Amino acid sequence: MADNMATAQKNKFTMPDIDFKTLGPAIALLALCVIGYMLNPAFLSEGNVTNLLTRSAFIGIIAVGATFVITAGGIDLSVGSMAAVIAGLMIIIMNSAVDTFGTGVPTVLIGCGCSIILGIGAGWINGFLTTKGKIEAFIVTLGTMGIYRSLVTYFADGGTLSLDFGIRGTYRPVYYDSFLGLPIPVWVFIVVAVAGWILLNRTAFGRYCTAIGSNEAVAKYSAINVDRVKTITYVLQGLCVALATIIYVPRLGSASGSTGVLWELEAIAAVIIGGTVLKGGYGRIGGTILGALILTTIGNILNFTDLISNYLNGTMQGLIIIIAVWLQRGSWGKKKNKTT
């Protein structure tokens, strides 16, 4: 009885363990918001917050797809180039459809439909070459990254592909309009994030991704169709890239060889910052959302201060990836030591 009371008294004054892997991204985002406000109170203005959320949507949507790929032990370096070639082909298709369908909604829907088909097709190519071709995902997506970037440059003849001015007026609301106070891109991000969370955490497919990323050989012995699941993750990635491209094109109304540059770096950074393990076996959609917001917030803060050049945004993202992976390695090493 006395021992039980002593144990209870000890537990009463013991600090609970804090899961920094889960809370870390949220704490980091909160700290960044405080820093941004201290540097410039306009950081928390309605206009700036709306702009920040809208810009986060592009990378956030792509990063949701990347979460599945990385959780299953893969990697996709082609997402930025994929977005560029999809945007270019969308513009070409919509401009060609003007003579038949005019500059109204049907032409825009044709372009959006082609974007989704192209995204799914590009994702399937990456998945097929990785699984059936037995080529490392890093090599496959590095190759397709160069192919897609070259193609959009070829289509634009080294210049820029511009959307027909009449279509821009019809397509413009997809990026610039709001619904219930939130920009449409943010709503698309929310829908994709919720769907991704359900798929990863509440379906057999999500469990299969985790199992494959943890130990692919064991997953095969567990009667999981590893090749099919991994291919589907790349298809999901392509679909997410297509959706991000659909809401990106009306922003500038153009595409060129520089469209989507470093989007793959930002997507991977968002996933890793959010707590998804780079080597696979563990993924967090909620963390990925926070990671995308963190990256956009860092870029936004750099615009508000002269302490660090905005041109060093890529440097900051690269450092964040290195630090996040290093912290993951340390946390997983501690867990391994505890289990042994």
N, C-alpha and C positions, 0 to 999 in steps of 0.2 A: 504493500500500500504506500509506504514511504517512498519506495523507488519510483512508483508511478507518479506520485505527486512531484518528485524532484524532476522527473523527465518532462512533465507537463509544464512546470515552472521554467525549465530550461528552454523548451520550445516557444514559450510565451515571449521570451526576450530575444529569440533568434531572428535575425533579419531574414525575410523570405528571399529565395533566389530569384534574381531578375534575369529573364531571358533577353539578353541584349541583342541576340541574333534576330529576334522578332521585333523588339521595341527600338533597336538601334536606328533603322531608317526613319521612323516617325520622330525620334528625338533629334536626329540630324536635320530633318526638314523644319522642325520647330525652331531649332537654333539658327538655321539659315534665314528664316523669316524674321527673327529678332534682329539679326545682323543687318539684313536688308532695310528694316525699318529704322535702325539706328543710323545707317549711312544716309538714308533719304526717306522721310516719312511718306513720300509719294509712292513708295514701294507697295504699300497696302491700300492704295487707292483702288476704287472699283475698276477703273479702266485698265490699270496695270495687272491686277489680279485676273481679270477676264482675258487679257492678252496672254498672260502666263499659262493659264489653263488651256487656252486654244492651241498654243504652241506645243504644249505637253502632249496633246492628243496624237499628233503624228507619230512621234517616237513611242509613245505609250502603247498605241495600237500595234505597232510592229513588235514592240518588246513583249507583248502578251503572247504572240506567236513564237517568239524566240524562247520564251520560258518553256514551252513544250519541247522544242528541239534540244535545248540544253539539259532539261530534266532527263530526257531519254539518252543523254550521253553524246549528243551531236553538237554541231556548230554551223552557223550560216553566215558567211562573210559577204554574201551577194545581195543583201537586202537593199542597200542604197542604190546599187546599179540596177537592180530589178525594178525599183520604183521609178528610176529615170527612164528606162526603156518602155515601161508600161505607160508612163505619162506621155512620152513621145508618140507612141502608137495610138493612145486615146485621142490625142489632138489630131493626128493624121486622119483617123477614122471619122471623127466628128466633123472635121472640115470637109471631108469627102461626102458626108451624108447631107450636107446643107442643101445641095442641089435637088435632092429627092424629098427630104423631110423638113426642110426649112431650118430655122434657128430656134425652134421651140423645144419643149420638153422631150418629145420622142428622140431627137438627136442626142440629147444629153443622156437619156436612158440607154441608148445604143452604145455610147461611149463607156458608160458605167458597167454595162453588161460585158463588154469586151475586156474591160479592166479586170473584172473578176475571173473571166475565163483565162486570160493571160497569166494572172497571178497564180491560179491553181495549176496551170500547165507548167509554169516555171518552177513552182515548188515541187511538182511531181518529178520533173527532170532531175532536180537535186536529190530527191529521195531515191529515185530509181538507180541513179549512178552510184549512190552511196551504198545501197543495200544489194541490189542485183549485180552491179558492176564491181562490188567489193573494193571500192576506192575510198580512201579516207575522206571524211566530210570536209576537212580543212582544204584538201587538194581540190575536191570537186567544186566547192563554193568559191574558192580562190579563182579557179578557172572560169566559172560562169560569171563571176564578178567582172573579169576582164572582157568577156564576150558581151555581156549586156551593156557595159559602158561604151564599148566600141560600136555596138549597133546603134545606140541612140545618137552618137556622134556622127555616124554614117548617114542616118535618116535626116539629121539636121544639116548635113553637108558641112560639118564643122562649125555651124552657127547655132541658131535658136529656132525651135519650132513654136510658132505662135498660134493661139486659138483664134478662130474667127471672131471678130468684134461682136457680131450679133449674138453668137452663142454665149459669149461672156456675160451678157446681160441676163440671160436665162439661167446660167450656171452659177453666177456670182453668189446668190443667196445660200448655197450649200456651205460656203465658208463664212460668210459675213452675217447671216441672219441668226436670230436667237429664238429659243422656244422656252417659255417659262423662266426667262431671265438668264438662261445658259446658252452659249453659242452651240450651234448644231454639231460642230466637231467634238465638243465635249460630251454631248449626248451619245454620239457614236462611240467614243472612248468608253463611256460608262457601260453601254450595252455589250461591247466586246469584252470588257473586263469582267462583267458579271457572268457572261457566257463562258469565258475562259476559266473562271473560278469554279463554276459548277462542273465543267468538263474535267478539270484536273483533280478536284477534291470529292466529287460525288458520283463518279462513273468508273466503270471497269477500265476504260481507256486511260484515265488518269493514273490508276494504280499500275497499269501495265507500263506506262512511261517511267514511273518511279522504279519499278522492278528492273526494267531494262537498263536504266542508268546506274542502278546499284550494282547489278551483276548480270551481264547479258547472257552468259553461259547458263546460269541458274534459271533465268527467265525462259530460255529455250527448253530446258528440261521440265519446266512447269507448264508446258504446252501453250506458251504464248507465241503467237506468230510475230516474231521480232521484226522481220523485214516489213511486214504490212504496217505495224504500229509506227515504226520509225519513218516510213514513207509518208504516213498520214501526218506526222508532226511537221514535215517539210511542206506538205500541202497546206496545212493550217497556217504555216508561216507565210506562204505565198498569198493566201487569202487575206491575211492581215495586211500585208504589203499593198495589195490591191485596194483594200478599203481605205488605207491611209492615203494612197495616191488619189483616190476619188475625191477626198476632201482637201487635198493639197493643190490640185490643178487649178481650181477656180481662184486660188489666192493670187497667183502670178499670171495665170493664163498662158504659160509657156513651159518649155522643157528644153534642156540642152545637156551637153556632156558633163556639166557641173552640178546637175540636179541630183540631190540625194547624197552628195559627197559626205562621208563620215557618218552616215546614218547607221551603218552596221556597228561602228564603234559606240555610238550613243545607245543603240538598242541593247547590245551586250552589256554595256556599263549599267544601264537601268536594271537589267536582270540580276547582275552580280551584286550591285548595291542593295537590291531588295532581299538578298539572302539566299537566292537559288545557287546551288553548288555548281561550279563550273565543270567539274568532272562528272556531273550527273547524279541521279538518285534522290534528289530533293529539290522541289520547286515551290515558289510562293508567288501567286498572282498578286496578292495584296502588296507584297514587298516590291514587286515589279512596278506597280502603279506609283508607289512612293519614290522608287528609284527614278522614274521618268520625271516626276515633279521636282526631285532634287536637282537633276541635271539642268532642267530648264530654269530653275531658281538660281542656280550658280551663274548661268549665262546672263540672266536678268540682272543679277547683282553687279556683275562685271560692267554692265551698261550704265549702272548708276554711280560707279566710282572710277577714279583715275588711278587708284592704287595699283591695280593690275590691268594690263592691256586686254581689251576684249579679244585681241588676236590670239591670246594664250588660252582660249576656251578649250581647244583640243588638248593642250598640255594638261590642263586641270582634269579633263575627263580621263586621259591616260593614267595620270597619277591616282585617280580615284579607283580605276580598275585594278591597278597593281596593289594598292593598299587593301581593297576589299578582298581580293584573292588571298593576300597574305594573312589577313585576319581570319578568313575561312580556314586556311590551312592550320592556323594556330588553334582555332576552336575545335576542328575535327581531330587534331592531334591529341588534345586534352581528353576528348570523349573516348578515343581509342585507348589511351592510357588508363582511363577509369575502368573500361570494360575488361582490360587485361589485368 
